[in-house]
Amino acid sequence: MPGHDLPPVRAAATLLPWLLETLSPMSRTRVKELLRDGRVRVNGQPVTRHDHPLSATDRVTLARDGTARSSAPSLVIIHEDADLLAIDKPAGLLTVATDAEKQDTAFVRLSEQLQARGAGRPFVLHRLDRGTSGLLLFARSAAVRDQLQSQWDGVEKTYLAVVEGAPPSPTGRVENYLREGKNLRVQARPTPDDGAVRAVSRYRVVGRKGRYSLVEVSIETGRKHQIRVHLAGLGCPVVGDADYGAKVDPVRRLGLHAWRLAFDHPTSGQRLELESPLPDELRRLVTK
């Protein structure tokens, strides 16, 4: 929605006082009206809460007209506590904004859901590819985000993939080096040349039906397109993944799902194990 940028946020602040100072000599009543009407946007999303926290990385804009809520479907929240939120991200939805898509992302949808019930804001911990569905974890404060990100290598991350054919062995481990090419596709290398980074995946076949297999993949490293490249290298690309050799797209989506996360809770220290069920359209491909 057309509008204009307000001056940069220089330090942590609360939205209403910051707006009153920034938009001076605009009256307090008028500023509150802008908030009420959804014309104030923080990082592209309409915000109506007077006490919304701002940080120095936030971008605030003023829309010429506003809608306080988007019509996007609500996200399914799988887990929620005082420190963390886990959602079930649908395939086709970006985690965060890009130059091409700024309005409809998992971050924006979750922010709006929390804002509607006065429950604070989410902080991005990690990302899933647009085509990948499943567990996406957010922190509820910058401190928890920073703490968990510093321990992210210790988080157990397990995916389910529906692939064409089957790997040559029912279980195995793939280790090589990955490098993103100029065409934005990731290439596997035997050695760490030209900036390639080490990538390790473990897999096991857990189901088979006709021309498709269901493969469970645990990743020791979290590289861009790691699972997709590793499975394609085994001769069984993920269905719907034409970029890495898939020949079929039976359900018009990438057949990759972020199934399970397991880690020590950053506050309580207790083991937290979260799961997102395999979507029905993928399950039907591999179950009788």
Buried (B, 14 or more C-beta within 10 A) or exposed (E): BEBEEBEEBEEEBEBBEBBBEBBEEEEEEEBBEBBEBBBBBBBBBBBBBBEBBBEEEBEBBBBEEBEBEBEBEEBEBBBBEEBBBBBBBBBEBBBEBEEEBBBBBBBBBBBBBBBEEEEBBBBBBBBBBBBBBBBBBBBBBEEBBEBBBEEEEEBEBBBBBBBBEBBEEEEBEBEBBBBBEEEEEBBBBEEEEEEBBEBBBBBEBEBBEEEBBBBBBBBBBBBBBBBBBBBBBBEBBBBBBEBBBBEBEBBEBBBBBBBBBBBBBBEEEEEBEBBBEBBEBBBBBBEE
